[in-house]
Amino acid sequence: MNLLNTYKTNLCRNALEHWQIFQGVREAIQNMLDSDGEYYYQFLDDKLTLGNKNIKLHPQVLLMGKSDKRDDVSTVGRFGTGFLFGISVLLDNNVDIEMVNADVIWKPCFEYCDTYQDDIVVIKEYENPRPSCNYEVVISNLQEADVHNIKETCLLFQEREILAETTLGNIITNPEDGQGGEIFVKGLFVTQNKCLKYSYDFLPEHLPLNQDRNLADTWELKQRTALMWKQVEDVDLLSEAIKSNSEDCQLVSSSWNVGYGNTSHAASERLAEEFFEDKGDCLITDDYHDYKRLRDDGNKVELVSNKALYESVIASDTYQEKMDNITIIEREDPNEIIEKVLTLLWQEDIIPVDSIDEQNEGVGTDIKLLLYQLRDGGIEWRR
């Protein structure tokens, strides 16, 4: 083939030694999914072909930091570095890659550079003897384990059921091993948090990633999953999520404050009915001190440690109806009891006024000392 150009980069060997092969391939998959052209793919033995129809890339994409997706929040690759990073990682791991770019072919390799006195990634451009209208990335020399990892980290190559569609993305079933908490962005695996019950596929604009495709904040993830659940229309699924008390569902009912929809209301009623059917008519609290006080006062009360469940139940009409028909027993404050007793004794002349005298002994003196002790303890009493 006729060599037309050589494009040099400033990437040396092992520039991204913390990346694995599937992460390098992920960048090519991401570019395919982000492209305007209709995409296609094929696994064949040790080779993966990724293509877009009627697309030709400009050599500018080989510039570090150059991206035509920078202002497009609906795409993952907006930094203009992933494409070259992916090539570098694959070359480091002896995986072959070439890009058929319509009428030319780009073949990356490591080549010694006199200027840098080190091996750098270069992309050699050859004339394509069989020109086409498409752009294809052909990745070969993959091991069986590599192919497995690639398929496991891209929803495009899996059969995963969508449990619920929302404007932020989709709530999806867990992988075959049943372990939840897989987080994808536009179909590409980002991380797994086994404290989460469900798996999620976010749209890029609703879960921004850094250049390593990592999440910025776990707390932010919990908030965003809660906003997803707020849009779920399946009452059974929503109720199940709230009862799970898993981290991705703990803020579900809190997110209802943004807008209490019909499904949220129905789930709240369902949970309240189930709760009172199981526990009977009772008070409910998520605070231990309130629970202890109410119980000691003689009330039937349940302590609910699942905050999402608690907030769901007390937001229901069922709960309000129950509370309207329950009399709350409140133990009177000991200070108030003492004051009432002393007042009653004085009013009935059981304690004569002249008995409160420092010189008297007997009952009057005992009462006086009691009053002084109460006053010293911070309890004021006057006739």
C-alpha positions in Angstrom: 0.0 0.0 0.0 1.1 3.5 -0.8 2.1 5.5 2.3 0.6 9.0 2.2 1.2 10.6 5.6 2.6 9.9 9.1 0.9 11.6 12.0 2.9 11.8 15.2 1.5 12.0 18.7 3.2 12.7 22.1 2.1 9.4 23.7 4.9 7.1 24.7 4.7 3.4 25.8 2.7 2.7 29.0 1.3 6.2 29.1 -1.9 4.7 30.5 -0.7 1.6 32.3 -3.7 1.7 34.7 -6.0 1.0 31.7 -7.0 -2.4 30.6 -7.7 -3.7 27.1 -11.4 -3.5 27.4 -11.0 0.2 28.3 -9.0 0.8 25.1 -11.7 -0.9 23.1 -14.4 1.0 24.9 -13.1 4.3 23.4 -13.6 2.9 19.9 -17.1 1.6 20.8 -17.9 5.0 22.3 -16.9 6.8 19.1 -19.0 4.5 17.1 -22.1 5.1 19.3 -21.5 8.9 19.3 -21.2 9.1 15.6 -24.0 10.5 13.4 -23.6 7.6 10.9 -25.5 4.3 11.3 -23.3 1.9 13.2 -22.6 -1.9 12.8 -20.3 -4.3 14.6 -19.1 -7.9 14.3 -17.2 -10.3 16.5 -15.3 -13.0 14.6 -12.8 -15.2 16.4 -10.1 -12.8 17.8 -11.4 -9.8 15.9 -13.9 -7.1 16.5 -15.1 -4.8 13.7 -16.8 -1.5 14.6 -18.2 0.6 11.8 -20.3 3.7 10.8 -21.9 4.1 7.4 -21.2 7.2 5.3 -18.6 8.6 7.6 -15.1 9.8 7.0 -13.0 11.3 9.7 -10.7 14.4 9.3 -7.1 13.9 10.4 -7.8 16.6 13.1 -9.3 13.8 15.3 -5.7 12.7 15.7 -4.8 15.9 17.6 -4.7 15.5 21.3 -7.7 17.4 22.8 -9.4 18.0 19.5 -13.1 16.9 19.6 -16.1 17.8 17.5 -18.2 16.6 20.5 -16.9 19.1 23.0 -20.2 21.1 23.3 -22.5 18.1 22.9 -23.5 17.0 26.4 -25.3 14.0 25.0 -22.0 12.3 24.1 -19.4 10.7 26.3 -16.3 11.6 24.4 -16.0 15.3 24.7 -12.4 15.6 25.8 -10.7 14.7 22.6 -8.3 12.4 24.2 -10.0 9.0 24.5 -9.4 8.0 20.9 -5.7 8.3 21.1 -5.6 6.9 24.7 -7.4 3.8 23.5 -5.0 3.3 20.6 -2.0 3.6 23.0 -3.5 1.1 25.4 -4.1 -1.5 22.7 -0.7 -1.1 21.3 0.9 -1.5 24.8 -1.0 -4.8 25.1 0.0 -6.2 21.7 -3.5 -5.8 20.3 -3.6 -4.9 16.6 -5.8 -2.0 15.4 -6.4 -0.3 12.1 -8.9 2.3 11.0 -10.4 2.1 7.5 -11.3 5.7 6.8 -13.2 5.6 3.5 -10.4 6.0 0.9 -7.5 5.8 3.4 -6.3 3.3 6.0 -4.8 4.5 9.4 -2.4 2.0 11.0 -1.1 3.0 14.5 2.2 1.7 15.8 5.1 2.6 18.1 8.0 4.2 16.4 11.2 5.7 17.8 11.4 9.5 17.7 14.8 11.3 17.6 13.3 14.5 19.0 11.9 12.8 22.1 14.5 10.0 22.1 11.7 7.6 22.9 9.1 5.4 21.3 5.9 7.3 20.5 2.5 6.4 19.0 2.4 7.3 15.3 -0.5 6.8 12.8 0.6 5.9 9.3 -1.9 6.8 6.6 -2.0 4.5 3.5 -4.1 4.6 0.4 -7.0 2.2 0.6 -6.9 -0.2 -2.3 -10.7 -0.9 -1.8 -12.1 2.6 -0.9 -15.6 2.8 0.6 -17.9 5.3 2.1 -17.6 4.0 5.6 -15.4 4.3 8.7 -14.3 1.0 10.3 -12.1 0.2 13.3 -10.7 -3.3 13.1 -9.3 -4.6 16.4 -7.6 -8.1 16.3 -5.4 -10.4 18.2 -7.8 -10.4 21.1 -7.7 -13.2 23.7 -10.9 -15.0 24.7 -10.8 -13.3 28.1 -10.6 -9.9 26.3 -13.6 -10.6 24.2 -15.5 -11.7 27.4 -14.6 -8.4 29.2 -15.5 -6.3 26.2 -19.0 -7.9 26.0 -19.5 -7.6 29.8 -18.7 -3.8 29.7 -20.9 -2.8 26.9 -24.7 -3.1 27.0 -24.8 -3.2 23.2 -23.4 -6.8 23.4 -25.7 -7.9 26.2 -29.3 -8.9 26.6 -30.4 -6.8 29.6 -34.0 -6.0 30.3 -35.0 -2.4 30.8 -37.0 -2.2 34.0 -37.9 1.5 33.6 -37.2 4.2 31.1 -36.7 7.8 32.4 -35.5 11.1 31.1 -32.2 10.5 32.9 -31.6 7.1 31.5 -32.8 3.5 32.2 -33.0 1.3 35.2 -31.9 -2.1 34.0 -31.7 -5.7 35.3 -28.6 -6.9 37.0 -26.0 -9.2 35.2 -26.4 -13.0 35.3 -24.4 -13.3 38.5 -27.2 -11.3 40.2 -24.8 -8.7 41.6 -26.3 -5.3 41.3 -24.9 -1.8 41.2 -23.5 -1.7 37.7 -23.4 1.8 36.3 -23.3 2.5 32.6 -23.2 5.8 30.7 -24.7 5.6 27.2 -24.3 1.8 27.3 -20.6 1.8 28.4 -19.6 0.4 31.8 -18.2 2.9 34.3 -18.2 1.2 37.7 -20.0 -1.2 40.1 -21.2 -0.5 43.6 -22.5 -3.7 45.2 -24.4 -1.6 47.8 -26.9 -0.7 45.1 -29.8 -3.1 44.4 -30.3 -2.2 40.7 -28.2 -1.4 37.7 -28.4 1.9 35.7 -27.6 3.2 32.3 -27.4 7.0 32.4 -27.5 9.5 29.6 -24.2 11.4 29.5 -25.8 14.8 30.2 -27.2 13.5 33.5 -24.0 11.8 34.8 -20.9 13.6 33.7 -17.6 11.7 33.7 -14.0 12.8 34.0 -11.4 11.9 31.4 -10.8 8.4 32.9 -14.6 7.8 32.6 -14.9 7.7 36.4 -17.8 9.0 38.5 -17.2 12.2 40.4 -19.2 11.5 43.5 -21.1 8.6 45.2 -23.5 11.0 46.9 -24.4 12.6 43.6 -25.0 9.1 42.2 -27.5 8.4 45.0 -29.3 11.6 44.3 -29.5 10.9 40.6 -30.8 7.4 41.0 -33.5 8.8 43.3 -34.6 11.2 40.6 -34.8 8.2 38.2 -37.0 6.4 40.6 -39.3 9.4 40.9 -40.2 8.9 37.2 -41.0 5.1 37.5 -44.6 4.3 36.6 -44.5 0.7 37.8 -46.0 0.8 41.3 -44.8 -2.8 42.1 -41.3 -2.0 41.0 -41.2 1.3 42.9 -42.6 -0.2 46.1 -40.0 -3.0 45.9 -37.2 -0.5 45.5 -38.3 1.5 48.6 -38.6 -1.6 50.8 -35.1 -2.7 49.8 -33.5 0.2 51.7 -30.5 -0.1 49.4 -28.3 2.9 48.8 -29.7 3.7 45.4 -33.3 3.8 46.8 -32.7 5.5 50.1 -33.5 9.0 48.8 -36.4 7.9 46.6 -39.2 9.4 48.8 -37.1 12.5 49.5 -37.1 13.2 45.7 -40.9 13.3 45.8 -40.6 16.7 47.3 -39.6 17.9 43.9 -43.0 16.7 42.6 -45.4 14.2 44.1 -46.7 12.3 41.0 -49.5 9.8 40.6 -47.2 6.7 40.7 -45.4 8.0 43.8 -48.7 8.5 45.5 -50.0 5.1 44.6 -46.7 3.5 45.8 -47.0 5.4 49.1 -50.6 4.2 49.6 -49.6 0.6 48.8 -46.7 0.7 51.3 -48.9 2.2 54.0 -51.6 -0.3 53.6 -49.1 -3.2 53.7 -47.4 -1.7 56.8 -50.6 -1.3 58.8 -51.9 -4.6 57.7 -48.8 -6.2 59.1 -48.3 -4.0 62.3 -51.9 -3.0 63.1 -53.0 0.5 64.1 -50.0 2.2 65.7 -47.8 5.2 65.7 -44.7 5.2 63.5 -41.4 7.0 63.8 -37.8 6.8 62.5 -36.3 8.3 65.6 -35.3 6.1 68.5 -35.7 8.7 71.2 -39.2 9.5 70.0 -39.9 5.7 69.8 -38.7 5.2 73.4 -40.7 8.2 74.7 -43.9 7.2 73.0 -43.6 3.6 74.1 -42.8 4.5 77.7 -45.9 6.7 77.7 -48.0 3.6 76.9 -48.5 4.0 73.1 -48.3 1.2 70.5 -45.5 2.5 68.3 -43.2 1.0 65.6 -39.6 2.1 64.9 -38.8 2.1 61.2 -35.2 2.3 60.3 -35.8 2.4 56.5 -36.1 6.2 56.0 -37.5 5.9 52.5 -40.3 3.5 53.7 -41.0 5.8 56.7 -41.3 8.9 54.6 -43.5 7.0 52.1 -45.9 5.8 54.7 -46.3 9.1 56.5 -46.9 10.8 53.2 -50.0 8.6 52.5 -53.6 9.3 53.0 -53.9 6.0 54.8 -51.5 7.2 57.4 -53.4 10.4 58.0 -56.6 8.5 58.4 -55.0 6.2 60.9 -53.6 9.1 62.9 -57.0 10.8 63.0 -58.4 7.8 64.9 -55.5 7.2 67.3 -55.3 8.9 70.7 -51.7 9.6 71.6 -51.0 9.0 75.2 -48.7 11.7 76.7 -47.1 11.3 80.1 -47.3 14.5 82.1 -44.1 16.2 82.9 -43.0 15.4 86.5 -42.5 19.1 87.2 -46.0 19.9 86.3 -47.3 17.0 88.5 -45.4 18.3 91.5 -46.7 21.8 90.9 -50.3 20.6 90.7 -50.0 18.5 93.9 -48.5 21.3 95.9 -51.0 23.8 94.6 -53.9 21.4 95.5 -52.5 20.8 99.0 -52.1 24.5 99.6 -55.6 25.3 98.3 -57.2 22.7 100.5 -55.3 24.1 103.5 -53.6 20.8 104.1 -50.4 22.9 104.1 -51.1 26.0 106.2 -49.6 29.2 105.0 -47.9 29.8 108.4 -46.3 26.3 108.2 -43.7 27.6 105.8 -41.4 29.1 108.3 -37.8 28.5 108.9 -38.4 28.1 112.7 -41.2 25.5 112.4 -40.6 21.8 112.4 -42.7 18.9 111.2 -44.8 18.8 108.0 -44.5 22.5 107.2 -40.7 22.4 107.5 -40.5 19.3 105.3 -42.7 21.0 102.6 -40.6 24.2 102.8 -37.4 22.2 102.3 -39.0 20.4 99.4 -39.8 23.7 97.8 -36.3 25.0 98.3 -34.9 21.9 96.8 -37.2 22.1 93.8 -36.2 25.8 93.4 -32.5 24.9 93.6 -33.1 22.3 91.0 -34.5 24.9 88.6 -38.2 24.3 89.3 -40.0 27.5 90.3 -43.3 27.3 92.2 -45.5 30.1 93.6 -48.9 30.1 95.2 
